[in-house]
Amino acid sequence: MRRKIPLAWLQLKREKIRLAVALSGISFAVVLVFMQYGFQDSLYDSNTTPHQHLKGEIVLMHPQTRGLPALQHFPRARLHQARAVTGVTSVHPLYIDFAEWKTSDTRQKYSIFVFGFDPAKPVFDLPEVTQNLSKIQQMDTVLFDRASLPEFGPIPTLIEQGQPVVREVEDRQIKVKGLFTIGTSFATDGTLITSDLNFMRLKPHRRLDEVDLGIVSLQPDVDPQVVKSSLQAKFGEEVKVMTRQEFIDLEIKYWSDGTAVGFIFGLGVFMGLFVGTVVVYQILYSDVSDHLAEYATLKAVGFSDRYLLNVVFKEALILAVLGYMPGFAIATILYKLTHAATQLQISMTIVRALWVLILTIGMCLSSGGIAVRRLHSADPADIF
C-alpha cells in the first residue's frame, strides 16, 4: 500500500517563521470576527431583555416609537378602549424614562433607566419583582437591578446584608427595598423598577394619563394576530399595535439600522475577514512563488494541475484550522473579561463558534483560490 506524502503540511512547516506569521494573522482575524459578532449579539440580546419579560402578548405604543431609547407618549385613554376588543383580558400601562442617580460618597451623577407601573397590575414576569410588589407601593421606594454597573455603588451587597439603602435620584431621597435582574445594555448602565406613582414623583413633568407602552394580555387560545388586527383597525394610525415578538424585532431594527452601532459591528466583521484573507493570500502566494520550480518538476513527472491545486487548498485548510483554535480560545477569554467589566450578555455559543469556523475556512480557501493562479506559470520547461 502506497503511503501518501503530506506535501501541504511539509511545505507549511518548512518555513516556521512564515507559518507563525500566518497563524498569528488568522488568529487575529478570528478574534476580531468573534468579538464583533459577540458585541452584535449582545447588543440585540441585552436591549431586548425587558421585552422578553413582558407579561402581555401585544404591545401598544405611539406610532413614532422606534425602540425603548426613542419612546413617545400616547394617551392612556387608548388603553381603556383596547379593553373592549374581543379576546383582550387586560391592558396595563408602563412608564419608562431615564433618571439621574447620585452616588452617596462621591456625589457623582449617573443616568439610570426607570420602569414604572401599577403594582396591582404588574407587567413583568420577573419572580423577584412579583415578590416585592408590596414594597414599591410604599412612597419613594424602588427595586434595583443587581446586574447594574458597579458605578452605582455596592447596592446588591447592602441589600443582601439587610442594611437600609437610601440614595438620591432626581434630587429626591429614594429607598432601595429589593433586587431583581435584567442586566445592562448598550443604552443603560442600570435599571430601577417602581410604582407608577413613585415614577411620577421622580419625573414630575410626566403625567399619568400619558403612557409609554400599553401591555395587552389575551384570553387563552386566542390568536394574537387576530386581536392585533382588531386593535389596529380600532386605533388606525393613532396607535401602533405589535405582538411582543414584533416589538422585539422593532428594537433590533432600531439598533441595527437606526444607530451607527450596528453598522460598526458589521464593518468590524468585514475588516476582520479582509485582513485574514490578505494575510493568508500573501503566505500562500509566497509559498507557491518560492516553490514554482518544484511545482514545474511535479508537472514534468506526471502530476496533474488538479493535484497541485489540491496541495494549495490543503495548505489553506490547515492554516484555517490551526489559526482558528487559538483565536477561539482568546475570544472565549475576552468574552468572560468583557462580561465581568460591563455586565453585558456576551458569551461563546456553539452556533457562533461553528459559524466563525465556517467563515475562517471560507476566508482561507478564498485566499488559496486567488493564490493558485500563480501555478499556471509553473511550466515544466522552466526546469531546463
C-alpha positions in Angstrom: 0.0 0.0 0.0 1.5 3.3 -1.1 1.7 5.9 1.6 0.7 9.4 0.6 3.2 12.2 1.3 1.6 15.1 3.3 3.1 17.6 0.9 0.9 20.5 2.1 1.9 20.2 5.7 5.6 19.6 4.9 5.7 22.8 2.9 4.0 24.9 5.6 6.1 23.7 8.5 9.4 24.1 6.4 9.2 27.9 6.9 8.4 28.1 10.6 8.5 31.8 10.9 6.3 32.3 7.9 3.8 29.7 9.4 3.9 31.5 12.7 3.1 34.9 11.0 0.3 33.3 9.0 -1.3 31.7 12.1 -1.0 35.0 14.0 -2.7 36.9 11.3 -5.5 34.3 11.0 -6.0 34.2 14.8 -6.2 38.0 14.9 -8.8 37.9 12.3 -10.8 35.2 14.1 -10.6 37.1 17.4 -11.8 40.3 15.6 -14.7 38.5 14.0 -15.7 36.7 17.2 -15.7 40.0 19.2 -17.7 41.8 16.6 -20.3 39.1 16.4 -20.3 38.8 20.2 -20.9 42.5 20.6 -23.5 42.5 17.9 -25.5 39.6 19.6 -25.0 41.2 23.0 -26.4 44.5 21.5 -29.6 42.8 20.4 -29.9 40.4 23.4 -29.3 43.0 26.2 -31.5 45.6 24.7 -34.4 43.2 24.3 -34.3 41.6 27.7 -37.1 43.8 29.1 -39.2 42.9 26.1 -38.7 39.2 26.8 -40.1 39.6 30.3 -43.2 41.5 29.5 -46.3 39.6 30.6 -48.6 40.6 27.7 -48.8 39.2 24.2 -49.4 42.5 22.5 -47.8 46.0 23.0 -49.4 49.3 22.2 -47.2 52.4 21.5 -47.0 55.7 19.9 -46.7 55.5 16.0 -43.4 57.2 16.1 -41.8 54.9 18.7 -38.8 53.2 17.3 -37.4 51.5 20.4 -37.0 51.9 24.1 -34.5 54.7 23.8 -36.8 56.5 21.4 -40.2 56.3 23.1 -43.0 58.7 22.5 -46.0 59.1 24.9 -49.6 58.5 23.9 -53.0 58.9 25.7 -53.8 56.4 28.4 -57.4 56.6 27.3 -56.4 54.3 24.4 -55.8 51.5 26.9 -59.4 51.7 28.1 -60.6 51.5 24.5 -58.4 48.4 23.9 -60.1 46.5 26.8 -63.3 46.5 24.8 -61.8 44.4 22.0 -62.8 40.8 21.9 -60.0 38.5 23.2 -58.4 41.1 25.5 -58.4 40.3 29.2 -56.4 43.3 30.5 -54.3 46.3 29.4 -51.8 47.8 31.7 -49.7 51.0 31.3 -46.0 51.1 31.5 -43.9 54.3 32.1 -40.3 54.4 31.0 -37.7 57.1 31.3 -34.1 57.9 32.4 -33.4 59.4 35.8 -30.3 60.9 37.4 -28.7 58.7 40.1 -26.3 60.4 42.5 -23.7 58.3 44.5 -23.6 58.7 48.2 -19.8 59.1 48.5 -18.5 61.0 45.5 -21.8 62.6 44.6 -21.1 61.5 41.0 -24.2 61.5 38.8 -25.1 58.6 36.6 -28.1 58.0 34.2 -30.3 55.1 35.2 -33.3 53.5 33.5 -36.6 53.6 35.3 -39.7 51.4 34.7 -43.0 52.4 36.4 -46.3 50.5 36.6 -49.3 50.0 38.9 -48.2 47.3 41.4 -51.7 46.0 41.3 -51.3 45.4 37.6 -47.7 44.1 37.1 -46.3 44.0 33.6 -43.1 41.9 34.1 -42.9 38.2 34.8 -39.7 38.6 36.9 -40.3 36.5 40.1 -38.2 38.9 42.3 -40.4 41.8 41.1 -43.6 39.9 41.8 -42.4 39.1 45.3 -41.6 42.7 46.1 -44.7 44.4 44.6 -45.9 45.4 48.1 -42.6 47.2 48.7 -42.8 49.5 45.7 -46.3 50.5 46.8 -44.6 52.5 49.6 -43.7 56.1 48.9 -40.3 56.8 47.3 -39.3 53.1 47.2 -37.7 51.3 44.2 -36.2 47.9 43.3 -32.6 47.9 41.9 -31.1 45.7 39.2 -28.3 43.7 40.8 -26.6 43.4 37.3 -26.2 47.2 37.1 -22.6 48.5 36.8 -20.6 49.0 40.0 -20.5 52.8 39.5 -23.9 52.9 41.2 -22.4 51.6 44.4 -22.5 48.3 46.3 -26.3 48.3 46.4 -26.8 44.5 45.9 -24.3 43.7 48.8 -26.0 46.2 51.1 -29.5 44.9 50.4 -28.4 41.2 50.8 -26.9 42.2 54.2 -30.2 43.7 55.3 -28.8 47.2 55.5 -31.0 50.2 54.7 -30.1 51.8 51.4 -31.1 55.4 50.6 -29.9 57.2 47.5 -30.6 60.4 45.7 -32.4 60.0 42.4 -33.6 63.1 40.6 -32.8 65.2 43.7 -35.2 63.0 45.7 -34.3 60.7 48.6 -35.2 57.2 47.4 -35.2 53.9 49.4 -34.0 50.7 47.7 -36.0 47.9 49.1 -35.3 44.9 46.8 -33.4 43.5 43.9 -34.1 42.0 40.5 -32.1 41.0 37.5 -32.4 42.4 33.9 -28.8 43.4 33.1 -27.1 46.3 31.4 -27.3 47.1 27.7 -25.8 49.5 25.2 -28.4 52.0 26.2 -28.5 51.5 30.0 -25.9 51.0 32.8 -28.5 50.3 35.4 -32.3 49.9 36.0 -34.9 50.7 38.6 -38.4 49.4 38.9 -41.0 51.2 40.9 -44.7 52.1 41.1 -46.4 54.4 38.7 -46.9 57.0 41.5 -43.3 56.9 42.6 -42.3 57.2 38.9 -44.3 60.4 38.7 -42.6 61.7 41.9 -39.3 61.2 40.2 -40.4 62.7 36.9 -42.9 65.4 37.9 -43.1 66.7 34.4 -44.7 63.4 33.3 -48.4 62.7 33.6 -50.3 59.5 34.5 -52.6 60.0 31.5 -49.7 59.8 29.1 -48.1 56.3 28.8 -45.1 55.0 27.0 -46.4 51.4 26.4 -49.6 49.5 26.8 -49.2 45.8 27.7 -52.1 43.8 26.5 -52.9 40.3 27.9 -55.1 38.0 25.9 -57.5 35.2 26.7 -56.2 31.6 26.4 -56.2 30.1 22.9 -56.7 33.5 21.2 -54.6 34.2 18.1 -52.5 37.3 18.9 -52.5 38.3 15.2 -56.3 38.3 15.1 -56.5 40.6 18.2 -53.7 42.7 16.8 -55.7 43.3 13.6 -58.8 44.2 15.5 -56.9 46.7 17.7 -55.1 48.3 14.7 -58.4 48.7 12.9 -59.8 50.3 16.0 -57.0 52.8 16.5 -55.9 53.4 12.9 -52.8 55.5 12.7 -53.2 56.9 16.3 -51.5 53.9 18.0 -49.0 51.3 16.8 -50.0 47.7 17.7 -47.4 45.0 17.8 -47.1 41.5 19.1 -44.3 41.0 21.6 -42.1 39.4 19.1 -42.7 42.2 16.6 -41.8 44.6 19.4 -38.5 42.7 19.9 -37.9 42.9 16.2 -38.5 46.6 16.2 -35.9 47.1 18.9 -33.4 45.0 17.0 -34.1 47.0 13.9 -33.7 50.3 15.8 -30.2 49.3 16.9 -29.1 47.6 13.6 -30.5 50.3 11.2 -31.3 53.3 13.3 -27.9 53.7 15.0 -24.3 53.6 14.0 -23.5 50.8 16.4 -25.0 48.0 14.2 -23.1 49.3 11.2 -19.8 49.5 13.1 -20.1 45.9 14.2 -20.9 44.7 10.7 -17.9 46.7 9.4 -15.7 45.1 12.0 -16.6 41.6 10.8 -15.8 42.6 7.2 -12.5 44.1 8.2 -11.5 41.0 10.2 -12.2 38.7 7.2 -10.5 41.1 4.9 -7.3 41.2 7.0 -7.3 37.4 7.3 -7.8 37.0 3.6 -4.9 39.3 2.7 -2.6 37.5 5.2 -3.4 34.0 4.0 -3.1 35.1 0.4 0.4 36.6 0.9 1.6 33.5 2.7 0.2 31.1 0.0 1.3 33.3 -2.8 4.8 33.5 -1.4 4.9 29.7 -0.9 3.8 29.0 -4.4 6.3 31.5 -5.8 9.2 30.1 -3.8 8.5 26.6 -5.0 7.5 27.3 -8.5 10.3 25.2 -9.9 9.4 22.3 -7.7 5.8 22.5 -8.9 7.0 22.6 -12.5 9.1 19.4 -11.8 6.0 17.7 -10.4 4.2 18.6 -13.6 7.0 17.2 -15.7 6.9 13.8 -13.9 3.2 13.5 -14.5 1.4 15.1 -11.6 -1.8 16.9 -12.8 -2.8 20.5 -12.2 -5.6 19.2 -10.1 -3.1 17.6 -7.7 -1.1 20.8 -7.4 -4.2 22.8 -6.8 -5.3 20.4 -4.0 -1.9 20.9 -2.3 -2.5 24.7 -2.1 -6.1 24.3 -0.9 -5.0 21.8 1.7 -2.5 24.3 2.9 -5.3 26.9 3.2 -7.4 24.4 5.1 -4.6 23.6 7.5 -4.0 27.3 8.1 -7.7 27.9 8.7 -8.0 25.1 11.4 -4.6 25.9 13.1 -5.3 29.7 13.1 -8.9 29.2 14.3 -8.0 27.3 17.5 -6.0 30.0 19.3 -8.4 32.6 18.1 -11.3 30.7 19.6 -9.5 30.3 22.9 -8.6 34.0 23.1 -12.1 35.1 22.1 -13.6 33.0 24.9 -11.3 34.6 27.5 -12.1 38.1 26.2 -15.9 37.3 26.4 -15.5 36.5 30.1 -13.4 39.6 30.7 -15.9 41.8 28.9 -18.9 40.4 30.8 -17.1 40.9 34.1 -16.2 44.5 33.2 -19.5 45.6 31.6 -22.1 43.0 32.7 -23.2 42.7 29.1 -24.7 39.4 28.0 -21.8 38.1 26.0 -20.6 34.5 25.9 -19.4 31.9 23.5 -22.1 29.9 21.8 -21.9 26.7 19.7 -23.7 28.3 16.8 -21.4 31.3 16.7 -18.3 29.1 17.1 -19.3 26.9 14.2 -20.3 30.0 12.1 -16.9 31.7 12.6 -15.1 28.4 11.8 -17.0 28.2 8.5 -16.2 31.8 7.8 -12.5 31.2 8.6 -12.3 28.2 6.3 -14.1 30.1 3.6 -11.7 33.0 4.1 -8.6 30.8 3.7 -10.0 28.8 0.8 -10.8 32.1 -1.0 -7.2 33.2 -0.5 -6.0 29.9 -1.8 -8.2 30.2 -4.8 -6.6 33.5 -5.6 -3.0 32.3 -5.0 -3.3 29.2 -7.2 -3.4 31.4 -10.3 0.4 31.6 -9.9 0.6 27.8 -10.6 -0.5 28.4 -14.2 3.0 29.8 -14.8 4.6 26.6 -13.5 5.7 25.3 -16.9 7.9 22.1 -16.9 10.2 23.9 -19.4 11.2 26.2 -16.6 13.3 23.5 -15.0 15.6 23.2 -18.0 
